[in-house]
């Protein structure tokens, strides 16, 4: 499976990591990155394991999410045909 980030999502992620590093320390930011990588790896293996995103329930495509940290969630969709 190939993971593709939307440009805006990548920018937002980078901003969150910068804030985390400044407010909570570099170690916490690095832990967040490690957790995100683990969650992304799991989603790649089991794409339907995430919870359906209620804020996007009216969209044509199905969006799911997994929590990275208490206040950070990764919203994703996957192409079943690929």
N, CA, C and O atoms as a Maestro MAE file, in Angstrom:
{
 s_m_m2io_version
 :::
 2.0.0
}

f_m_ct {
 s_m_title
 :::
 protein
 m_atom[328] {
  # First column is atom index #
  i_m_mmod_type
  r_m_x_coord
  r_m_y_coord
  r_m_z_coord
  i_m_residue_number
  s_m_chain_name
  s_m_pdb_residue_name
  s_m_pdb_atom_name
  i_m_atomic_number
  :::
  1 25 0.842 -1.174 0.000 1 A "UNK " " N  " 7
  2 3 0.000 0.000 0.000 1 A "UNK " " CA " 6
  3 2 0.885 1.233 0.000 1 A "UNK " " C  " 6
  4 15 1.926 1.263 0.656 1 A "UNK " " O  " 8
  5 25 0.466 2.245 -0.736 2 A "UNK " " N  " 7
  6 3 1.196 3.504 -0.820 2 A "UNK " " CA " 6
  7 2 0.452 4.554 0.000 2 A "UNK " " C  " 6
  8 15 -0.761 4.714 -0.137 2 A "UNK " " O  " 8
  9 25 1.177 5.259 0.842 3 A "UNK " " N  " 7
  10 3 0.598 6.333 1.636 3 A "UNK " " CA " 6
  11 2 0.891 7.652 0.939 3 A "UNK " " C  " 6
  12 15 2.044 7.978 0.658 3 A "UNK " " O  " 8
  13 25 -0.163 8.402 0.664 4 A "UNK " " N  " 7
  14 3 -0.012 9.718 0.046 4 A "UNK " " CA " 6
  15 2 -0.634 10.759 0.974 4 A "UNK " " C  " 6
  16 15 -1.790 10.636 1.380 4 A "UNK " " O  " 8
  17 25 0.139 11.765 1.297 5 A "UNK " " N  " 7
  18 3 -0.355 12.842 2.149 5 A "UNK " " CA " 6
  19 2 -0.827 13.994 1.272 5 A "UNK " " C  " 6
  20 15 -0.157 14.359 0.306 5 A "UNK " " O  " 8
  21 25 -1.977 14.564 1.606 6 A "UNK " " N  " 7
  22 3 -2.376 15.816 0.987 6 A "UNK " " CA " 6
  23 2 -1.396 16.884 1.460 6 A "UNK " " C  " 6
  24 15 -0.911 16.834 2.590 6 A "UNK " " O  " 8
  25 25 -1.112 17.840 0.597 7 A "UNK " " N  " 7
  26 3 -0.164 18.900 0.949 7 A "UNK " " CA " 6
  27 2 -0.594 19.621 2.223 7 A "UNK " " C  " 6
  28 15 0.225 19.861 3.110 7 A "UNK " " O  " 8
  29 25 -1.865 19.963 2.314 8 A "UNK " " N  " 7
  30 3 -2.358 20.678 3.490 8 A "UNK " " CA " 6
  31 2 -2.237 19.814 4.753 8 A "UNK " " C  " 6
  32 15 -1.924 20.324 5.829 8 A "UNK " " O  " 8
  33 25 -2.482 18.529 4.618 9 A "UNK " " N  " 7
  34 3 -2.352 17.627 5.774 9 A "UNK " " CA " 6
  35 2 -0.902 17.545 6.232 9 A "UNK " " C  " 6
  36 15 -0.627 17.548 7.432 9 A "UNK " " O  " 8
  37 25 0.020 17.471 5.287 10 A "UNK " " N  " 7
  38 3 1.448 17.411 5.630 10 A "UNK " " CA " 6
  39 2 1.877 18.695 6.323 10 A "UNK " " C  " 6
  40 15 2.627 18.655 7.298 10 A "UNK " " O  " 8
  41 25 1.405 19.836 5.826 11 A "UNK " " N  " 7
  42 3 1.734 21.121 6.449 11 A "UNK " " CA " 6
  43 2 1.183 21.188 7.868 11 A "UNK " " C  " 6
  44 15 1.867 21.648 8.783 11 A "UNK " " O  " 8
  45 25 -0.039 20.732 8.049 12 A "UNK " " N  " 7
  46 3 -0.660 20.751 9.377 12 A "UNK " " CA " 6
  47 2 0.101 19.827 10.339 12 A "UNK " " C  " 6
  48 15 0.326 20.182 11.496 12 A "UNK " " O  " 8
  49 25 0.490 18.657 9.860 13 A "UNK " " N  " 7
  50 3 1.257 17.714 10.676 13 A "UNK " " CA " 6
  51 2 2.579 18.347 11.116 13 A "UNK " " C  " 6
  52 15 2.960 18.258 12.283 13 A "UNK " " O  " 8
  53 25 3.271 18.983 10.174 14 A "UNK " " N  " 7
  54 3 4.541 19.640 10.496 14 A "UNK " " CA " 6
  55 2 4.347 20.740 11.536 14 A "UNK " " C  " 6
  56 15 5.165 20.888 12.444 14 A "UNK " " O  " 8
  57 25 3.269 21.509 11.407 15 A "UNK " " N  " 7
  58 3 2.968 22.565 12.380 15 A "UNK " " CA " 6
  59 2 2.713 21.969 13.762 15 A "UNK " " C  " 6
  60 15 3.181 22.502 14.768 15 A "UNK " " O  " 8
  61 25 1.974 20.867 13.811 16 A "UNK " " N  " 7
  62 3 1.686 20.224 15.082 16 A "UNK " " CA " 6
  63 2 2.957 19.706 15.751 16 A "UNK " " C  " 6
  64 15 3.122 19.825 16.965 16 A "UNK " " O  " 8
  65 25 3.854 19.131 14.948 17 A "UNK " " N  " 7
  66 3 5.119 18.641 15.505 17 A "UNK " " CA " 6
  67 2 5.989 19.786 16.004 17 A "UNK " " C  " 6
  68 15 6.619 19.674 17.056 17 A "UNK " " O  " 8
  69 25 6.029 20.883 15.260 18 A "UNK " " N  " 7
  70 3 6.792 22.053 15.705 18 A "UNK " " CA " 6
  71 2 6.244 22.579 17.035 18 A "UNK " " C  " 6
  72 15 7.002 22.861 17.963 18 A "UNK " " O  " 8
  73 25 4.933 22.704 17.109 19 A "UNK " " N  " 7
  74 3 4.311 23.173 18.346 19 A "UNK " " CA " 6
  75 2 4.619 22.219 19.500 19 A "UNK " " C  " 6
  76 15 4.982 22.648 20.595 19 A "UNK " " O  " 8
  77 25 4.471 20.933 19.242 20 A "UNK " " N  " 7
  78 3 4.728 19.924 20.266 20 A "UNK " " CA " 6
  79 2 6.168 20.015 20.772 20 A "UNK " " C  " 6
  80 15 6.412 19.943 21.976 20 A "UNK " " O  " 8
  81 25 7.107 20.171 19.860 21 A "UNK " " N  " 7
  82 3 8.523 20.260 20.242 21 A "UNK " " CA " 6
  83 2 8.774 21.497 21.094 21 A "UNK " " C  " 6
  84 15 9.508 21.437 22.080 21 A "UNK " " O  " 8
  85 25 8.166 22.621 20.716 22 A "UNK " " N  " 7
  86 3 8.367 23.868 21.470 22 A "UNK " " CA " 6
  87 2 7.673 23.829 22.830 22 A "UNK " " C  " 6
  88 15 8.255 24.230 23.837 22 A "UNK " " O  " 8
  89 25 6.434 23.350 22.860 23 A "UNK " " N  " 7
  90 3 5.642 23.398 24.082 23 A "UNK " " CA " 6
  91 2 5.949 22.254 25.043 23 A "UNK " " C  " 6
  92 15 5.930 22.434 26.261 23 A "UNK " " O  " 8
  93 25 6.231 21.079 24.490 24 A "UNK " " N  " 7
  94 3 6.375 19.895 25.340 24 A "UNK " " CA " 6
  95 2 7.755 19.256 25.300 24 A "UNK " " C  " 6
  96 15 8.081 18.415 26.138 24 A "UNK " " O  " 8
  97 25 8.562 19.654 24.330 25 A "UNK " " N  " 7
  98 3 9.908 19.119 24.225 25 A "UNK " " CA " 6
  99 2 10.083 18.223 23.011 25 A "UNK " " C  " 6
  100 15 9.127 17.654 22.484 25 A "UNK " " O  " 8
  101 25 11.325 18.118 22.589 26 A "UNK " " N  " 7
  102 3 11.662 17.347 21.394 26 A "UNK " " CA " 6
  103 2 11.355 15.861 21.603 26 A "UNK " " C  " 6
  104 15 10.892 15.196 20.676 26 A "UNK " " O  " 8
  105 25 11.604 15.336 22.796 27 A "UNK " " N  " 7
  106 3 11.346 13.916 23.050 27 A "UNK " " CA " 6
  107 2 9.870 13.585 22.833 27 A "UNK " " C  " 6
  108 15 9.545 12.555 22.242 27 A "UNK " " O  " 8
  109 25 8.996 14.436 23.298 28 A "UNK " " N  " 7
  110 3 7.558 14.202 23.127 28 A "UNK " " CA " 6
  111 2 7.202 14.243 21.638 28 A "UNK " " C  " 6
  112 15 6.414 13.425 21.163 28 A "UNK " " O  " 8
  113 25 7.779 15.190 20.908 29 A "UNK " " N  " 7
  114 3 7.522 15.277 19.466 29 A "UNK " " CA " 6
  115 2 8.018 14.027 18.746 29 A "UNK " " C  " 6
  116 15 7.343 13.513 17.855 29 A "UNK " " O  " 8
  117 25 9.188 13.540 19.128 30 A "UNK " " N  " 7
  118 3 9.721 12.321 18.511 30 A "UNK " " CA " 6
  119 2 8.869 11.102 18.849 30 A "UNK " " C  " 6
  120 15 8.682 10.219 18.012 30 A "UNK " " O  " 8
  121 25 8.357 11.053 20.072 31 A "UNK " " N  " 7
  122 3 7.453 9.964 20.455 31 A "UNK " " CA " 6
  123 2 6.180 10.009 19.614 31 A "UNK " " C  " 6
  124 15 5.638 8.971 19.236 31 A "UNK " " O  " 8
  125 25 5.711 11.214 19.329 32 A "UNK " " N  " 7
  126 3 4.522 11.387 18.506 32 A "UNK " " CA " 6
  127 2 4.776 10.867 17.084 32 A "UNK " " C  " 6
  128 15 3.921 10.208 16.492 32 A "UNK " " O  " 8
  129 25 5.944 11.170 16.555 33 A "UNK " " N  " 7
  130 3 6.309 10.690 15.216 33 A "UNK " " CA " 6
  131 2 6.362 9.160 15.209 33 A "UNK " " C  " 6
  132 15 5.847 8.523 14.291 33 A "UNK " " O  " 8
  133 25 6.981 8.579 16.225 34 A "UNK " " N  " 7
  134 3 7.087 7.118 16.309 34 A "UNK " " CA " 6
  135 2 5.700 6.479 16.382 34 A "UNK " " C  " 6
  136 15 5.426 5.493 15.698 34 A "UNK " " O  " 8
  137 25 4.833 7.045 17.211 35 A "UNK " " N  " 7
  138 3 3.468 6.532 17.332 35 A "UNK " " CA " 6
  139 2 2.735 6.636 16.004 35 A "UNK " " C  " 6
  140 15 2.034 5.707 15.602 35 A "UNK " " O  " 8
  141 25 2.897 7.767 15.324 36 A "UNK " " N  " 7
  142 3 2.246 7.955 14.022 36 A "UNK " " CA " 6
  143 2 2.730 6.915 13.020 36 A "UNK " " C  " 6
  144 15 1.926 6.342 12.284 36 A "UNK " " O  " 8
  145 25 4.022 6.671 12.985 37 A "UNK " " N  " 7
  146 3 4.569 5.668 12.063 37 A "UNK " " CA " 6
  147 2 3.998 4.287 12.355 37 A "UNK " " C  " 6
  148 15 3.676 3.540 11.431 37 A "UNK " " O  " 8
  149 25 3.871 3.946 13.630 38 A "UNK " " N  " 7
  150 3 3.311 2.646 14.005 38 A "UNK " " CA " 6
  151 2 1.847 2.535 13.593 38 A "UNK " " C  " 6
  152 15 1.414 1.501 13.086 38 A "UNK " " O  " 8
  153 25 1.090 3.607 13.816 39 A "UNK " " N  " 7
  154 3 -0.328 3.603 13.445 39 A "UNK " " CA " 6
  155 2 -0.496 3.527 11.930 39 A "UNK " " C  " 6
  156 15 -1.372 2.816 11.437 39 A "UNK " " O  " 8
  157 25 0.328 4.249 11.199 40 A "UNK " " N  " 7
  158 3 0.255 4.223 9.737 40 A "UNK " " CA " 6
  159 2 0.591 2.825 9.220 40 A "UNK " " C  " 6
  160 15 -0.043 2.330 8.288 40 A "UNK " " O  " 8
  161 25 1.583 2.202 9.827 41 A "UNK " " N  " 7
  162 3 1.948 0.837 9.430 41 A "UNK " " CA " 6
  163 2 0.773 -0.122 9.665 41 A "UNK " " C  " 6
  164 15 0.491 -0.985 8.833 41 A "UNK " " O  " 8
  165 25 0.100 0.038 10.798 42 A "UNK " " N  " 7
  166 3 -1.056 -0.810 11.087 42 A "UNK " " CA " 6
  167 2 -2.188 -0.572 10.095 42 A "UNK " " C  " 6
  168 15 -2.821 -1.515 9.622 42 A "UNK " " O  " 8
  169 25 -2.436 0.697 9.787 43 A "UNK " " N  " 7
  170 3 -3.492 1.040 8.831 43 A "UNK " " CA " 6
  171 2 -3.163 0.482 7.449 43 A "UNK " " C  " 6
  172 15 -4.062 0.055 6.724 43 A "UNK " " O  " 8
  173 25 -1.899 0.482 7.084 44 A "UNK " " N  " 7
  174 3 -1.507 -0.077 5.788 44 A "UNK " " CA " 6
  175 2 -1.804 -1.578 5.729 44 A "UNK " " C  " 6
  176 15 -2.207 -2.092 4.686 44 A "UNK " " O  " 8
  177 25 -1.605 -2.268 6.837 45 A "UNK " " N  " 7
  178 3 -1.867 -3.707 6.880 45 A "UNK " " CA " 6
  179 2 -3.359 -4.009 7.009 45 A "UNK " " C  " 6
  180 15 -3.868 -4.961 6.416 45 A "UNK " " O  " 8
  181 25 -4.044 -3.185 7.789 46 A "UNK " " N  " 7
  182 3 -5.463 -3.398 8.081 46 A "UNK " " CA " 6
  183 2 -6.229 -2.085 7.875 46 A "UNK " " C  " 6
  184 15 -6.608 -1.438 8.851 46 A "UNK " " O  " 8
  185 25 -6.460 -1.689 6.635 47 A "UNK " " N  " 7
  186 3 -7.047 -0.372 6.365 47 A "UNK " " CA " 6
  187 2 -8.441 -0.151 6.954 47 A "UNK " " C  " 6
  188 15 -8.841 0.991 7.179 47 A "UNK " " O  " 8
  189 25 -9.168 -1.212 7.201 48 A "UNK " " N  " 7
  190 3 -10.509 -1.047 7.767 48 A "UNK " " CA " 6
  191 2 -10.501 -1.034 9.300 48 A "UNK " " C  " 6
  192 15 -11.560 -1.022 9.928 48 A "UNK " " O  " 8
  193 25 -9.314 -1.035 9.893 49 A "UNK " " N  " 7
  194 3 -9.221 -1.079 11.351 49 A "UNK " " CA " 6
  195 2 -9.572 0.250 12.012 49 A "UNK " " C  " 6
  196 15 -9.930 0.277 13.189 49 A "UNK " " O  " 8
  197 25 -9.476 1.338 11.278 50 A "UNK " " N  " 7
  198 3 -9.820 2.637 11.841 50 A "UNK " " CA " 6
  199 2 -11.321 2.816 11.973 50 A "UNK " " C  " 6
  200 15 -12.100 2.130 11.311 50 A "UNK " " O  " 8
  201 25 -11.714 3.731 12.822 51 A "UNK " " N  " 7
  202 3 -13.121 4.059 13.044 51 A "UNK " " CA " 6
  203 2 -13.596 5.013 11.960 51 A "UNK " " C  " 6
  204 15 -12.848 5.894 11.534 51 A "UNK " " O  " 8
  205 25 -14.827 4.843 11.512 52 A "UNK " " N  " 7
  206 3 -15.360 5.776 10.517 52 A "UNK " " CA " 6
  207 2 -15.422 7.176 11.110 52 A "UNK " " C  " 6
  208 15 -15.850 7.362 12.249 52 A "UNK " " O  " 8
  209 25 -14.992 8.153 10.326 53 A "UNK " " N  " 7
  210 3 -14.936 9.549 10.780 53 A "UNK " " CA " 6
  211 2 -16.340 10.152 10.735 53 A "UNK " " C  " 6
  212 15 -16.893 10.342 9.652 53 A "UNK " " O  " 8
  213 25 -16.925 10.455 11.900 54 A "UNK " " N  " 7
  214 3 -18.293 10.980 11.925 54 A "UNK " " CA " 6
  215 2 -18.439 12.358 11.269 54 A "UNK " " C  " 6
  216 15 -19.500 12.674 10.731 54 A "UNK " " O  " 8
  217 25 -17.402 13.165 11.308 55 A "UNK " " N  " 7
  218 3 -17.496 14.502 10.704 55 A "UNK " " CA " 6
  219 2 -17.551 14.454 9.183 55 A "UNK " " C  " 6
  220 15 -17.943 15.429 8.542 55 A "UNK " " O  " 8
  221 25 -17.163 13.329 8.608 56 A "UNK " " N  " 7
  222 3 -17.160 13.181 7.148 56 A "UNK " " CA " 6
  223 2 -18.117 12.077 6.689 56 A "UNK " " C  " 6
  224 15 -17.951 11.513 5.608 56 A "UNK " " O  " 8
  225 25 -19.099 11.782 7.504 57 A "UNK " " N  " 7
  226 3 -20.010 10.677 7.190 57 A "UNK " " CA " 6
  227 2 -20.867 10.937 5.960 57 A "UNK " " C  " 6
  228 15 -21.350 9.987 5.342 57 A "UNK " " O  " 8
  229 25 -21.070 12.194 5.590 58 A "UNK " " N  " 7
  230 3 -21.903 12.513 4.433 58 A "UNK " " CA " 6
  231 2 -21.118 12.569 3.127 58 A "UNK " " C  " 6
  232 15 -21.698 12.813 2.069 58 A "UNK " " O  " 8
  233 25 -19.819 12.348 3.187 59 A "UNK " " N  " 7
  234 3 -18.985 12.347 1.988 59 A "UNK " " CA " 6
  235 2 -19.228 11.079 1.176 59 A "UNK " " C  " 6
  236 15 -19.620 10.047 1.720 59 A "UNK " " O  " 8
  237 25 -18.992 11.167 -0.118 60 A "UNK " " N  " 7
  238 3 -19.156 10.006 -0.989 60 A "UNK " " CA " 6
  239 2 -18.158 8.902 -0.633 60 A "UNK " " C  " 6
  240 15 -18.508 7.723 -0.602 60 A "UNK " " O  " 8
  241 25 -16.915 9.298 -0.367 61 A "UNK " " N  " 7
  242 3 -15.881 8.337 0.018 61 A "UNK " " CA " 6
  243 2 -15.959 8.064 1.513 61 A "UNK " " C  " 6
  244 15 -16.449 8.895 2.278 61 A "UNK " " O  " 8
  245 25 -15.480 6.909 1.921 62 A "UNK " " N  " 7
  246 3 -15.480 6.550 3.344 62 A "UNK " " CA " 6
  247 2 -14.149 6.980 3.954 62 A "UNK " " C  " 6
  248 15 -13.080 6.572 3.499 62 A "UNK " " O  " 8
  249 25 -14.232 7.804 4.982 63 A "UNK " " N  " 7
  250 3 -13.052 8.259 5.711 63 A "UNK " " CA " 6
  251 2 -13.026 7.573 7.068 63 A "UNK " " C  " 6
  252 15 -14.061 7.387 7.708 63 A "UNK " " O  " 8
  253 25 -11.829 7.203 7.495 64 A "UNK " " N  " 7
  254 3 -11.627 6.562 8.787 64 A "UNK " " CA " 6
  255 2 -10.561 7.343 9.561 64 A "UNK " " C  " 6
  256 15 -9.873 8.198 9.003 64 A "UNK " " O  " 8
  257 25 -10.439 7.036 10.848 65 A "UNK " " N  " 7
  258 3 -9.403 7.699 11.637 65 A "UNK " " CA " 6
  259 2 -8.840 6.754 12.686 65 A "UNK " " C  " 6
  260 15 -9.480 5.787 13.100 65 A "UNK " " O  " 8
  261 25 -7.625 7.069 13.099 66 A "UNK " " N  " 7
  262 3 -6.985 6.457 14.264 66 A "UNK " " CA " 6
  263 2 -6.369 7.592 15.070 66 A "UNK " " C  " 6
  264 15 -5.892 8.579 14.511 66 A "UNK " " O  " 8
  265 25 -6.385 7.440 16.381 67 A "UNK " " N  " 7
  266 3 -5.771 8.457 17.239 67 A "UNK " " CA " 6
  267 2 -4.261 8.255 17.276 67 A "UNK " " C  " 6
  268 15 -3.773 7.142 17.473 67 A "UNK " " O  " 8
  269 25 -3.530 9.350 17.082 68 A "UNK " " N  " 7
  270 3 -2.077 9.340 17.207 68 A "UNK " " CA " 6
  271 2 -1.715 9.693 18.653 68 A "UNK " " C  " 6
  272 15 -0.913 9.015 19.295 68 A "UNK " " O  " 8
  273 25 -2.311 10.739 19.129 69 A "UNK " " N  " 7
  274 3 -2.193 11.176 20.519 69 A "UNK " " CA " 6
  275 2 -3.603 11.542 20.968 69 A "UNK " " C  " 6
  276 15 -4.549 11.462 20.185 69 A "UNK " " O  " 8
  277 25 -3.740 11.935 22.206 70 A "UNK " " N  " 7
  278 3 -5.067 12.252 22.736 70 A "UNK " " CA " 6
  279 2 -5.795 13.286 21.869 70 A "UNK " " C  " 6
  280 15 -6.997 13.159 21.634 70 A "UNK " " O  " 8
  281 25 -5.082 14.292 21.400 71 A "UNK " " N  " 7
  282 3 -5.720 15.365 20.634 71 A "UNK " " CA " 6
  283 2 -5.327 15.388 19.168 71 A "UNK " " C  " 6
  284 15 -5.601 16.365 18.471 71 A "UNK " " O  " 8
  285 25 -4.700 14.346 18.699 72 A "UNK " " N  " 7
  286 3 -4.293 14.280 17.287 72 A "UNK " " CA " 6
  287 2 -4.828 12.991 16.699 72 A "UNK " " C  " 6
  288 15 -4.569 11.901 17.210 72 A "UNK " " O  " 8
  289 25 -5.583 13.131 15.612 73 A "UNK " " N  " 7
  290 3 -6.038 11.926 14.941 73 A "UNK " " CA " 6
  291 2 -5.669 11.982 13.470 73 A "UNK " " C  " 6
  292 15 -5.648 13.044 12.848 73 A "UNK " " O  " 8
  293 25 -5.385 10.835 12.948 74 A "UNK " " N  " 7
  294 3 -5.030 10.685 11.545 74 A "UNK " " CA " 6
  295 2 -6.292 10.255 10.805 74 A "UNK " " C  " 6
  296 15 -6.834 9.179 11.057 74 A "UNK " " O  " 8
  297 25 -6.753 11.103 9.894 75 A "UNK " " N  " 7
  298 3 -7.931 10.793 9.083 75 A "UNK " " CA " 6
  299 2 -7.434 10.302 7.740 75 A "UNK " " C  " 6
  300 15 -6.565 10.917 7.123 75 A "UNK " " O  " 8
  301 25 -7.986 9.200 7.297 76 A "UNK " " N  " 7
  302 3 -7.508 8.614 6.049 76 A "UNK " " CA " 6
  303 2 -8.654 7.980 5.269 76 A "UNK " " C  " 6
  304 15 -9.745 7.760 5.794 76 A "UNK " " O  " 8
  305 25 -8.381 7.703 4.035 77 A "UNK " " N  " 7
  306 3 -9.273 6.905 3.205 77 A "UNK " " CA " 6
  307 2 -8.381 5.975 2.399 77 A "UNK " " C  " 6
  308 15 -7.187 6.234 2.246 77 A "UNK " " O  " 8
  309 25 -8.942 4.914 1.893 78 A "UNK " " N  " 7
  310 3 -8.153 3.992 1.096 78 A "UNK " " CA " 6
  311 2 -8.961 3.540 -0.106 78 A "UNK " " C  " 6
  312 15 -10.191 3.490 -0.079 78 A "UNK " " O  " 8
  313 25 -8.243 3.219 -1.143 79 A "UNK " " N  " 7
  314 3 -8.851 2.747 -2.376 79 A "UNK " " CA " 6
  315 2 -8.870 1.225 -2.331 79 A "UNK " " C  " 6
  316 15 -7.828 0.576 -2.431 79 A "UNK " " O  " 8
  317 25 -10.061 0.666 -2.180 80 A "UNK " " N  " 7
  318 3 -10.185 -0.788 -2.064 80 A "UNK " " CA " 6
  319 2 -9.699 -1.529 -3.302 80 A "UNK " " C  " 6
  320 15 -9.283 -2.684 -3.214 80 A "UNK " " O  " 8
  321 25 -9.751 -0.876 -4.443 81 A "UNK " " N  " 7
  322 3 -9.353 -1.520 -5.686 81 A "UNK " " CA " 6
  323 2 -7.838 -1.610 -5.831 81 A "UNK " " C  " 6
  324 15 -7.339 -2.431 -6.601 81 A "UNK " " O  " 8
  325 25 -7.106 -0.782 -5.106 82 A "UNK " " N  " 7
  326 3 -5.646 -0.816 -5.196 82 A "UNK " " CA " 6
  327 2 -5.137 -1.624 -4.051 82 A "UNK " " C  " 6
  328 15 -3.927 -1.799 -3.908 82 A "UNK " " O  " 8
  :::
 }
 m_bond[327] {
  # First column is bond index #
  i_m_from
  i_m_to
  i_m_order
  :::
  1 1 2 1
  2 2 3 1
  3 3 4 2
  4 3 5 1
  5 5 6 1
  6 6 7 1
  7 7 8 2
  8 7 9 1
  9 9 10 1
  10 10 11 1
  11 11 12 2
  12 11 13 1
  13 13 14 1
  14 14 15 1
  15 15 16 2
  16 15 17 1
  17 17 18 1
  18 18 19 1
  19 19 20 2
  20 19 21 1
  21 21 22 1
  22 22 23 1
  23 23 24 2
  24 23 25 1
  25 25 26 1
  26 26 27 1
  27 27 28 2
  28 27 29 1
  29 29 30 1
  30 30 31 1
  31 31 32 2
  32 31 33 1
  33 33 34 1
  34 34 35 1
  35 35 36 2
  36 35 37 1
  37 37 38 1
  38 38 39 1
  39 39 40 2
  40 39 41 1
  41 41 42 1
  42 42 43 1
  43 43 44 2
  44 43 45 1
  45 45 46 1
  46 46 47 1
  47 47 48 2
  48 47 49 1
  49 49 50 1
  50 50 51 1
  51 51 52 2
  52 51 53 1
  53 53 54 1
  54 54 55 1
  55 55 56 2
  56 55 57 1
  57 57 58 1
  58 58 59 1
  59 59 60 2
  60 59 61 1
  61 61 62 1
  62 62 63 1
  63 63 64 2
  64 63 65 1
  65 65 66 1
  66 66 67 1
  67 67 68 2
  68 67 69 1
  69 69 70 1
  70 70 71 1
  71 71 72 2
  72 71 73 1
  73 73 74 1
  74 74 75 1
  75 75 76 2
  76 75 77 1
  77 77 78 1
  78 78 79 1
  79 79 80 2
  80 79 81 1
  81 81 82 1
  82 82 83 1
  83 83 84 2
  84 83 85 1
  85 85 86 1
  86 86 87 1
  87 87 88 2
  88 87 89 1
  89 89 90 1
  90 90 91 1
  91 91 92 2
  92 91 93 1
  93 93 94 1
  94 94 95 1
  95 95 96 2
  96 95 97 1
  97 97 98 1
  98 98 99 1
  99 99 100 2
  100 99 101 1
  101 101 102 1
  102 102 103 1
  103 103 104 2
  104 103 105 1
  105 105 106 1
  106 106 107 1
  107 107 108 2
  108 107 109 1
  109 109 110 1
  110 110 111 1
  111 111 112 2
  112 111 113 1
  113 113 114 1
  114 114 115 1
  115 115 116 2
  116 115 117 1
  117 117 118 1
  118 118 119 1
  119 119 120 2
  120 119 121 1
  121 121 122 1
  122 122 123 1
  123 123 124 2
  124 123 125 1
  125 125 126 1
  126 126 127 1
  127 127 128 2
  128 127 129 1
  129 129 130 1
  130 130 131 1
  131 131 132 2
  132 131 133 1
  133 133 134 1
  134 134 135 1
  135 135 136 2
  136 135 137 1
  137 137 138 1
  138 138 139 1
  139 139 140 2
  140 139 141 1
  141 141 142 1
  142 142 143 1
  143 143 144 2
  144 143 145 1
  145 145 146 1
  146 146 147 1
  147 147 148 2
  148 147 149 1
  149 149 150 1
  150 150 151 1
  151 151 152 2
  152 151 153 1
  153 153 154 1
  154 154 155 1
  155 155 156 2
  156 155 157 1
  157 157 158 1
  158 158 159 1
  159 159 160 2
  160 159 161 1
  161 161 162 1
  162 162 163 1
  163 163 164 2
  164 163 165 1
  165 165 166 1
  166 166 167 1
  167 167 168 2
  168 167 169 1
  169 169 170 1
  170 170 171 1
  171 171 172 2
  172 171 173 1
  173 173 174 1
  174 174 175 1
  175 175 176 2
  176 175 177 1
  177 177 178 1
  178 178 179 1
  179 179 180 2
  180 179 181 1
  181 181 182 1
  182 182 183 1
  183 183 184 2
  184 183 185 1
  185 185 186 1
  186 186 187 1
  187 187 188 2
  188 187 189 1
  189 189 190 1
  190 190 191 1
  191 191 192 2
  192 191 193 1
  193 193 194 1
  194 194 195 1
  195 195 196 2
  196 195 197 1
  197 197 198 1
  198 198 199 1
  199 199 200 2
  200 199 201 1
  201 201 202 1
  202 202 203 1
  203 203 204 2
  204 203 205 1
  205 205 206 1
  206 206 207 1
  207 207 208 2
  208 207 209 1
  209 209 210 1
  210 210 211 1
  211 211 212 2
  212 211 213 1
  213 213 214 1
  214 214 215 1
  215 215 216 2
  216 215 217 1
  217 217 218 1
  218 218 219 1
  219 219 220 2
  220 219 221 1
  221 221 222 1
  222 222 223 1
  223 223 224 2
  224 223 225 1
  225 225 226 1
  226 226 227 1
  227 227 228 2
  228 227 229 1
  229 229 230 1
  230 230 231 1
  231 231 232 2
  232 231 233 1
  233 233 234 1
  234 234 235 1
  235 235 236 2
  236 235 237 1
  237 237 238 1
  238 238 239 1
  239 239 240 2
  240 239 241 1
  241 241 242 1
  242 242 243 1
  243 243 244 2
  244 243 245 1
  245 245 246 1
  246 246 247 1
  247 247 248 2
  248 247 249 1
  249 249 250 1
  250 250 251 1
  251 251 252 2
  252 251 253 1
  253 253 254 1
  254 254 255 1
  255 255 256 2
  256 255 257 1
  257 257 258 1
  258 258 259 1
  259 259 260 2
  260 259 261 1
  261 261 262 1
  262 262 263 1
  263 263 264 2
  264 263 265 1
  265 265 266 1
  266 266 267 1
  267 267 268 2
  268 267 269 1
  269 269 270 1
  270 270 271 1
  271 271 272 2
  272 271 273 1
  273 273 274 1
  274 274 275 1
  275 275 276 2
  276 275 277 1
  277 277 278 1
  278 278 279 1
  279 279 280 2
  280 279 281 1
  281 281 282 1
  282 282 283 1
  283 283 284 2
  284 283 285 1
  285 285 286 1
  286 286 287 1
  287 287 288 2
  288 287 289 1
  289 289 290 1
  290 290 291 1
  291 291 292 2
  292 291 293 1
  293 293 294 1
  294 294 295 1
  295 295 296 2
  296 295 297 1
  297 297 298 1
  298 298 299 1
  299 299 300 2
  300 299 301 1
  301 301 302 1
  302 302 303 1
  303 303 304 2
  304 303 305 1
  305 305 306 1
  306 306 307 1
  307 307 308 2
  308 307 309 1
  309 309 310 1
  310 310 311 1
  311 311 312 2
  312 311 313 1
  313 313 314 1
  314 314 315 1
  315 315 316 2
  316 315 317 1
  317 317 318 1
  318 318 319 1
  319 319 320 2
  320 319 321 1
  321 321 322 1
  322 322 323 1
  323 323 324 2
  324 323 325 1
  325 325 326 1
  326 326 327 1
  327 327 328 2
  :::
 }
}
